[in-house]
Amino acid sequence: MNASDRLAPRLTRRAALAAGAAAFLVPRLASGDGPSMIISGGPIYTGVGAGRAEAVAVIGDRIAFVGSLEDARRAAPGARAIDLGGATALPGFVDSHVHLTGVGMREMTLNLEGTASVPDLQSRLRAWAARNPTGIINGGGWIETHWPEHRFPTRDDLDAVVSDRPVYLQRSDGHAGVINSKALEVLGIGPSTPSPSGGEILKDARGRPTGLFVDNAQKMLAAVILRPDRATKREALRRADRLYASRGWTGVHFMSVDQTDIEVLREMARASALGLRADAYMDPSGAAEVLSTGPSVDASGRVRLRGIKLYADGALGSRGAALLAPYSDKPGWTGLLVTPHDRMVELMAKAKAVNAQVAVHAIGDRGNRLALDAMAEVLGAGHTDRRWRIEHAQIISPQDIPRFAAMGVTASMQPSHAIGDLYFAPSRLGDERLKGAYAWRTLIESGALVCAGTDAPVEKGDPRIEFYGAVYRHALNGFAAPDWGLNEAVSRSQALAMLTLSAAKAVGRESDLGTLEVGKRADLTAFSKNLMTVEPPEILKATPTLTMTAGQITHQV
């Protein structure tokens, strides 16, 4: 047990700070308890109600004092001074849904984020192929909803640029990808190839594959998808860790993790090379450890194996989200169910037996209902404190919204999805279903726990965008249509909680993380602008100036 762990019980018993109320001193620690520092010089929001403080004293990896600067100096005499320089400090921001290896791989492969059209995609592909003249080409990050062509890219688009080697380019949501004719040839896929269960091979009017594969159909593409080896994953995770710290993140809920991912994270933590806290949810294909031993934590406390991540349906953009009624813009089509009900219940029962958490990807109203139904079948329809989660929870039938709070199911949502998807969601869903779409405020007011994440690399992975989207519900350029449901925007304090305390609650760590209180871990994020008061467009202009995880500065400007 280290010194900070010995200190924890003594500090935790002290009364928590009421909003702006008295702070508490702790005894000076003996030498060897870790370095101390005092953070001051700008507004400090504790995350406890409307609480604010002048200073935070940190000793080792825990918060030793919150209150006035004068008293902070008495609490930690001789401490290093950290001057915020007018920046605003907040509890450490946590991305409650990220594919961290994918974030790093985005930096190492053909990044199509922000692609503006089919010609733009072709131009980027051409430039990448010139720089990398041999081998399979993989990339991702494109999304066609803003393109002037108003269509998915096709094999013909790719063939016009690269026809002599396989190309696979994944859509930003990860639920669809396009390949060229050479890849189709390598895979032996043609007009007579049937779509698999839970997936779709898109075909043109002549029955010819267009090159676009949706959801489970992507599993057919393994031969043309590069699988990073251990060394590549280590580099991807190293890059992602540094990038995320520079953006102000102190922790992540890492989704769809495989065994190599978790092993590399643990290696990084042992070498003191991991800045983030990581709560990991395993993909079923590699979930043997967590389904046999249950949750675990590594020696550093940075890497926690929490449970499993399942998929109910696909994504709205690629029309894979499972809907109760057909898509408004594709009559007769109701989306895809990715995991059969019996298999989902089987995996949930195994997780329950070892007290592992379950996180279920569900986007459509049918997907969400079936996920809730499966949880109720395994856990019962009443409230539990197992903190099972639905990831995304994007479109929910109004009659299912109260079930989240009633069952104790967390809604893990991504504000950036709404401000991107609402360009096309009305055409996919129609006016009536939009009432239960991206319903952050309604879910919170129903009593449900709502935490916020990014789903990066589907989205950029920027906490400023998530905070802005949550409180303003406008596109990044300031646009919002009349049907964007601006009444579902949340308050600043609610947005802060979604990215801090609610994220801690979602993994059962609210006694240790999520607010700036005496005895809690010293996780803190600071921005050059006050996110709690500036006009919404200014949120996007704020610069992350300080990131601290467990008393360790991982980023500083």
Beta strands, then each sheet from edge to edge (+ up, - down):
strand 1: 36-45
strand 2: 52-59
strand 3: 62-67
strand 4: 80-83
strand 5: 88-91
strand 6: 93-98
strand 7: 110-111
strand 8: 137-142
strand 9: 167-171
strand 10: 176-179
strand 11: 199-203
strand 12: 209-215
strand 13: 249-257
strand 14: 277-282
strand 15: 296-297
strand 16: 303-311
strand 17: 357-362
strand 18: 389-392
strand 19: 410-413
strand 20: 450-452
strand 21: 524-527
strand 22: 544-549
strand 23: 552-556
sheet 1: 3+ 2- 1+ 4+
sheet 2: 5+ 21- 22+ 23-
sheet 3: 6+ 13+ 14+ 16+ 15-
sheet 4: 6+ 13+ 14+ 16+ 17+ 18+ 19+ 20+
sheet 5: 7+ 8+ 9+ 10- 12+ 11-
end
